[in-house]
């Protein structure tokens, strides 16, 4: 084994509703990592939140809870920044002593993409791919994300925010506020979830009531957005807060309703166009807004910024995703491919950014 190889731990699964998405993303990442450059290990997090060394994504695909096999070793992080590593819960050391140079947390949603795992990795002194604690937390919460983006001067569509305490005693007030300020149709979303999980398009008051109840089953805070009639455009971003670059834009053309979870990961029914057919001045504005959104939430590594573009050429930022899907039908990697960065090189650059950011953080701490 060459000592020059970086030890990469791909972390996947998790307790969120996007557990299955994470497994599919991790399978693609593990398959594509260059074995001449990296020694690759895998750690799966089951739906109970338990971490297991040596889980391969295909072992958990289609499993309701994540089957624990004899070769899966229960592990945790060693909170010893002088020797970043994983340790067995029984005090034994995993394969290769559990040492790693960088973790690639291919985790989507709460308890993975929201700053929690990022904080644990920083306490353990382990480099990792993706945004830090602040960027992850801001981007995960659609309420705070929209507030920060709007404060940065970026165009955001009309929206309202409600928590479960308010909804439980003020349903009529919520309905009236939505009807007066947003109108129908509107979109109801859990504030802290991704991959279109828990999202409903409501066309009337009855639909709104059902959608609110449904969304609150995923989170205690919901965001309700006015429908913006326009093209759904996405831009991939790569880099760090002060040095980011944007890909060519892509377009999502849903075949039925909107780009929901089924269309993204199950039946592949939506049509993805990359690059999107847009006038050059719109491409430049979208790329500029994407990088400004990236900086606005203090993101790092990979991000995908989603937009609406109206027939009049108005652009609205919908959201930023700091750990976009890495499946074979994901827009993030496809946009970089058509922008001249193939999948393997993309992974290399993301790992390099993650390691460099950790080095800078350690140097600051030593000052």
C-alpha positions as CSV (number, residue, x, y, z in Angstrom):
1,X,0.0,0.0,0.0
2,X,1.5,3.3,-1.1
3,X,2.1,5.7,1.9
4,X,1.1,8.6,-0.4
5,X,-2.5,7.4,-0.7
6,X,-5.0,9.4,1.2
7,X,-7.2,7.5,3.5
8,X,-10.8,8.5,2.7
9,X,-13.8,7.5,4.8
10,X,-17.1,7.8,3.0
11,X,-19.8,8.4,5.6
12,X,-23.4,7.7,4.6
13,X,-26.9,6.7,5.7
14,X,-28.2,8.6,8.7
15,X,-31.4,9.1,10.7
16,X,-33.0,11.5,8.3
17,X,-35.8,10.8,5.7
18,X,-33.1,10.9,3.1
19,X,-31.3,7.8,4.3
20,X,-31.9,5.9,1.0
21,X,-30.7,8.9,-1.1
22,X,-27.5,9.0,0.9
23,X,-26.9,5.3,0.3
24,X,-27.3,5.8,-3.5
25,X,-25.0,8.8,-3.5
26,X,-22.3,7.0,-1.4
27,X,-22.3,4.1,-3.8
28,X,-21.5,6.4,-6.7
29,X,-18.8,8.2,-4.8
30,X,-17.1,5.0,-3.6
31,X,-17.2,3.5,-7.1
32,X,-15.6,6.6,-8.6
33,X,-12.8,7.4,-6.2
34,X,-9.4,6.7,-7.7
35,X,-7.8,3.7,-6.0
36,X,-4.4,4.8,-7.2
37,X,-4.8,8.0,-5.1
38,X,-7.0,6.9,-2.2
39,X,-7.5,4.1,0.2
40,X,-11.3,4.0,0.6
41,X,-13.2,2.9,3.7
42,X,-16.9,3.1,4.3
43,X,-18.9,3.9,7.5
44,X,-22.6,3.5,7.4
45,X,-25.0,5.2,9.9
46,X,-28.2,3.2,10.4
47,X,-31.6,4.8,11.0
48,X,-31.1,4.5,14.8
49,X,-28.0,6.7,14.4
50,X,-25.4,3.9,15.1
51,X,-22.1,4.1,13.1
52,X,-20.6,0.9,11.6
53,X,-17.3,0.5,9.9
54,X,-17.0,-1.6,6.8
55,X,-20.6,-1.2,5.6
56,X,-20.9,-1.2,1.8
57,X,-23.8,0.8,0.4
58,X,-25.1,-2.1,-1.6
59,X,-25.6,-4.1,1.6
60,X,-28.1,-1.5,2.8
61,X,-29.9,-0.7,-0.4
62,X,-33.6,-1.6,-0.1
63,X,-33.2,-2.5,3.6
64,X,-35.8,-0.8,5.8
65,X,-33.5,-0.3,8.7
66,X,-30.0,-1.2,7.6
67,X,-29.0,-4.8,8.2
68,X,-26.0,-5.2,10.6
69,X,-23.8,-8.0,9.4
70,X,-21.0,-9.8,11.3
71,X,-18.3,-7.9,9.5
72,X,-19.8,-4.5,10.4
73,X,-18.0,-3.0,13.4
74,X,-19.7,-0.5,15.7
75,X,-17.5,2.6,15.8
76,X,-17.3,6.1,17.0
77,X,-15.0,9.1,16.6
78,X,-12.0,9.4,18.9
79,X,-12.1,12.9,20.3
80,X,-8.3,13.2,20.0
81,X,-7.3,15.8,17.4
82,X,-3.7,14.7,17.7
83,X,-4.6,11.3,16.1
84,X,-7.7,11.6,14.0
85,X,-9.3,8.2,13.8
86,X,-12.3,6.0,14.4
87,X,-12.4,3.5,17.3
88,X,-14.5,0.5,18.0
89,X,-17.2,0.8,20.7
90,X,-15.5,-2.3,22.2
91,X,-12.2,-0.3,22.3
92,X,-10.8,-2.3,19.5
93,X,-9.4,-0.6,16.4
94,X,-11.0,-0.9,13.0
95,X,-9.2,-1.9,9.8
96,X,-6.0,0.2,9.3
97,X,-6.3,1.3,12.9
98,X,-9.3,3.5,12.0
99,X,-7.0,6.3,10.8
100,X,-8.2,8.6,8.1
101,X,-7.0,11.7,6.3
102,X,-10.4,13.0,5.3
103,X,-14.1,12.1,5.7
104,X,-16.5,12.4,2.8
105,X,-19.9,12.8,4.5
106,X,-22.3,11.9,1.8
107,X,-25.2,12.7,4.1
108,X,-28.4,14.4,3.2
109,X,-30.8,16.1,5.6
110,X,-30.9,16.5,9.4
111,X,-28.3,14.8,11.5
112,X,-25.8,14.9,8.6
113,X,-26.1,17.9,6.4
114,X,-27.1,20.4,9.1
115,X,-23.8,21.0,10.9
116,X,-24.1,18.3,13.6
117,X,-21.8,15.8,12.0
118,X,-19.5,18.6,10.9
119,X,-19.2,19.7,14.5
120,X,-18.3,16.2,15.6
121,X,-15.6,15.9,12.9
122,X,-14.1,19.2,13.9
123,X,-14.0,18.2,17.6
124,X,-12.2,15.0,16.5
125,X,-9.7,17.0,14.3
126,X,-10.7,15.2,11.1
127,X,-10.7,16.9,7.8
128,X,-14.0,16.6,5.8
129,X,-15.6,17.4,2.5
130,X,-18.3,20.1,2.4
131,X,-19.5,23.1,4.3
132,X,-18.6,23.8,7.9
133,X,-20.9,24.0,10.9
134,X,-22.4,27.5,10.1
135,X,-22.8,27.0,6.3
136,X,-24.4,23.6,6.8
137,X,-26.8,24.8,9.4
138,X,-27.8,27.9,7.5
139,X,-28.4,26.1,4.3
140,X,-30.4,23.3,6.0
141,X,-32.9,25.6,7.5
142,X,-35.0,27.1,4.7
143,X,-36.3,29.9,6.9
144,X,-32.8,31.1,8.0
145,X,-31.3,30.4,4.5
146,X,-33.9,32.6,2.8
147,X,-33.4,35.4,5.4
148,X,-29.7,35.4,5.0
149,X,-29.9,35.3,1.2
150,X,-32.4,38.2,1.1
151,X,-30.2,40.2,3.5
152,X,-27.3,39.7,1.0
153,X,-29.5,41.5,-1.6
154,X,-30.4,38.4,-3.6
155,X,-33.9,38.0,-5.0
156,X,-36.1,35.6,-3.0
157,X,-39.7,34.9,-3.8
158,X,-42.6,35.6,-1.3
159,X,-42.8,33.1,1.6
160,X,-44.1,32.7,5.2
161,X,-42.8,30.7,8.1
162,X,-44.8,29.0,10.8
163,X,-43.9,26.7,13.7
164,X,-46.0,23.9,15.2
165,X,-46.8,25.8,18.3
166,X,-48.4,28.6,16.3
167,X,-50.2,26.2,13.9
168,X,-51.8,24.2,16.7
169,X,-53.8,27.1,18.0
170,X,-54.0,29.5,15.0
171,X,-55.0,27.5,12.0
172,X,-57.4,30.1,10.7
173,X,-54.8,32.8,11.1
174,X,-52.3,30.7,9.1
175,X,-54.9,30.1,6.3
176,X,-55.8,33.7,6.0
177,X,-52.2,34.8,6.0
178,X,-51.3,32.4,3.2
179,X,-54.4,33.4,1.2
180,X,-53.8,37.1,1.6
181,X,-50.0,37.2,1.1
182,X,-49.2,34.2,-1.1
183,X,-52.4,32.9,-2.7
184,X,-52.9,29.6,-4.5
185,X,-51.2,27.5,-5.6
186,X,-48.5,27.5,-3.0
187,X,-45.8,25.1,-1.8
188,X,-45.6,23.8,1.8
189,X,-42.2,22.5,2.9
190,X,-40.6,21.2,6.1
191,X,-38.0,23.8,7.0
192,X,-35.2,21.3,7.6
193,X,-35.4,18.7,5.0
194,X,-34.2,18.2,1.4
195,X,-34.7,16.0,-1.7
196,X,-38.2,17.3,-1.9
197,X,-39.3,15.1,1.0
198,X,-42.5,16.3,2.7
199,X,-43.3,18.9,0.1
200,X,-46.8,19.5,-1.2
201,X,-48.3,21.8,-3.8
202,X,-51.6,23.1,-2.5
203,X,-54.3,24.4,-4.9
204,X,-56.9,25.4,-2.3
205,X,-57.7,25.7,1.4
206,X,-58.4,22.1,2.0
207,X,-55.2,21.1,0.2
208,X,-53.3,23.6,2.3
209,X,-54.7,22.2,5.6
210,X,-53.6,18.7,4.6
211,X,-50.2,19.9,3.4
212,X,-49.5,21.8,6.6
213,X,-50.3,18.7,8.7
214,X,-48.1,16.5,6.4
215,X,-45.1,18.8,6.5
216,X,-45.3,19.1,10.3
217,X,-44.8,15.4,10.4
218,X,-41.2,15.9,9.3
219,X,-40.3,19.1,11.1
220,X,-41.7,21.5,13.7
221,X,-41.2,24.5,11.4
222,X,-42.6,24.9,7.9
223,X,-42.0,27.3,5.1
224,X,-44.9,28.2,2.7
225,X,-43.9,29.7,-0.6
226,X,-45.8,31.4,-3.3
227,X,-45.7,29.6,-6.6
228,X,-43.4,31.3,-9.1
229,X,-44.2,30.5,-12.7
230,X,-41.0,30.0,-14.5
231,X,-38.3,27.6,-15.5
232,X,-36.5,25.5,-12.8
233,X,-32.8,26.2,-13.2
234,X,-29.9,24.8,-11.2
235,X,-26.3,25.8,-10.9
236,X,-23.5,23.8,-9.3
237,X,-20.9,25.6,-7.2
238,X,-17.4,24.4,-6.2
239,X,-14.8,26.0,-4.0
240,X,-14.6,27.8,-0.7
241,X,-16.2,31.0,0.6
242,X,-13.7,33.3,-1.0
243,X,-12.9,31.4,-4.1
244,X,-15.8,29.7,-5.7
245,X,-16.8,29.0,-9.3
246,X,-20.1,28.1,-10.9
247,X,-21.0,25.6,-13.5
248,X,-23.1,26.1,-16.6
249,X,-26.8,26.1,-15.6
250,X,-29.1,23.1,-16.1
251,X,-32.8,22.9,-16.3
252,X,-35.4,20.5,-14.7
253,X,-38.5,19.9,-16.8
254,X,-41.0,18.0,-14.6
255,X,-43.4,15.8,-16.5
256,X,-46.1,16.0,-13.8
257,X,-46.5,18.7,-11.2
258,X,-43.1,19.5,-9.7
259,X,-39.7,17.9,-9.2
260,X,-40.6,15.7,-6.2
261,X,-38.7,12.8,-4.5
262,X,-40.1,10.2,-6.9
263,X,-39.0,12.1,-9.9
264,X,-35.5,12.7,-8.4
265,X,-34.6,9.2,-7.2
266,X,-37.2,6.6,-8.1
267,X,-38.8,6.8,-11.5
268,X,-36.5,9.4,-13.2
269,X,-39.6,10.9,-14.8
270,X,-38.4,14.5,-15.0
271,X,-36.3,15.6,-17.9
272,X,-32.9,17.1,-17.0
273,X,-31.4,19.4,-19.6
274,X,-27.7,20.3,-19.2
275,X,-26.6,22.8,-20.1
276,X,-29.9,24.7,-20.2
277,X,-30.7,26.7,-23.3
278,X,-30.4,30.3,-21.9
279,X,-29.3,33.6,-23.2
280,X,-25.7,34.4,-22.3
281,X,-26.6,37.4,-20.1
282,X,-28.9,35.1,-18.0
283,X,-26.2,32.5,-17.7
284,X,-23.8,35.1,-16.3
285,X,-26.4,36.4,-13.8
286,X,-27.3,32.9,-12.6
287,X,-23.6,32.1,-12.1
288,X,-23.0,35.3,-10.2
289,X,-26.1,34.8,-8.0
290,X,-25.0,31.2,-7.4
291,X,-21.6,32.2,-6.1
292,X,-23.1,35.1,-4.0
293,X,-25.6,32.6,-2.5
294,X,-22.7,30.3,-1.8
295,X,-20.7,33.0,0.0
296,X,-23.8,34.3,1.7
297,X,-24.3,31.2,3.7
298,X,-20.6,30.6,4.2
299,X,-20.6,27.4,2.1
300,X,-17.6,25.3,1.1
301,X,-16.9,22.4,-1.2
302,X,-20.0,21.3,-3.2
303,X,-23.3,23.2,-3.4
304,X,-26.2,23.4,-5.8
305,X,-28.2,26.6,-6.0
306,X,-31.7,26.3,-7.4
307,X,-33.5,29.1,-9.2
308,X,-36.7,30.1,-10.9
309,X,-36.4,32.1,-14.1
310,X,-39.6,33.8,-15.4
311,X,-40.6,34.5,-19.0
312,X,-39.7,38.1,-18.3
313,X,-36.1,37.2,-17.3
314,X,-36.6,37.7,-13.6
315,X,-34.4,35.4,-11.4
316,X,-35.4,34.2,-8.0
317,X,-33.1,32.1,-5.7
318,X,-35.1,29.2,-4.3
319,X,-32.5,27.4,-2.1
320,X,-29.0,26.2,-1.8
321,X,-28.1,22.6,-1.0
322,X,-24.7,22.1,0.5
323,X,-24.5,18.3,0.0
324,X,-26.4,17.8,-3.3
325,X,-27.1,14.3,-4.5
326,X,-24.2,12.4,-6.1
327,X,-26.3,9.6,-7.8
328,X,-25.9,8.8,-11.4
329,X,-28.9,11.0,-12.2
330,X,-27.9,13.9,-10.0
331,X,-27.7,17.3,-11.6
332,X,-24.7,18.5,-9.6
333,X,-22.1,16.2,-11.1
334,X,-23.6,16.3,-14.6
335,X,-23.4,20.1,-14.7
336,X,-19.7,20.0,-13.8
337,X,-19.2,17.3,-16.5
338,X,-20.6,19.6,-19.2
339,X,-18.6,22.4,-17.7
340,X,-15.4,20.5,-18.2
341,X,-14.9,18.8,-14.8
342,X,-15.4,15.0,-15.0
343,X,-16.7,13.2,-12.0
344,X,-13.4,11.7,-10.8
345,X,-11.7,15.1,-11.0
346,X,-14.6,16.7,-9.2
347,X,-14.2,14.3,-6.3
348,X,-10.4,15.0,-6.2
349,X,-11.0,18.7,-6.0
350,X,-13.6,18.4,-3.3
351,X,-11.3,16.3,-1.2
352,X,-8.5,18.7,-1.7
353,X,-10.7,21.7,-0.6
354,X,-11.8,19.8,2.5
355,X,-8.2,19.0,3.6
356,X,-6.9,22.5,2.9
357,X,-9.8,24.1,4.9
358,X,-9.0,21.9,7.9
359,X,-5.3,22.8,7.7
360,X,-6.2,26.5,7.7
361,X,-8.5,26.0,10.7
362,X,-5.7,24.2,12.6
363,X,-3.2,26.9,11.8
364,X,-5.6,29.6,13.1
365,X,-6.1,27.7,16.3
366,X,-2.3,27.6,16.9
367,X,-1.9,31.4,16.6
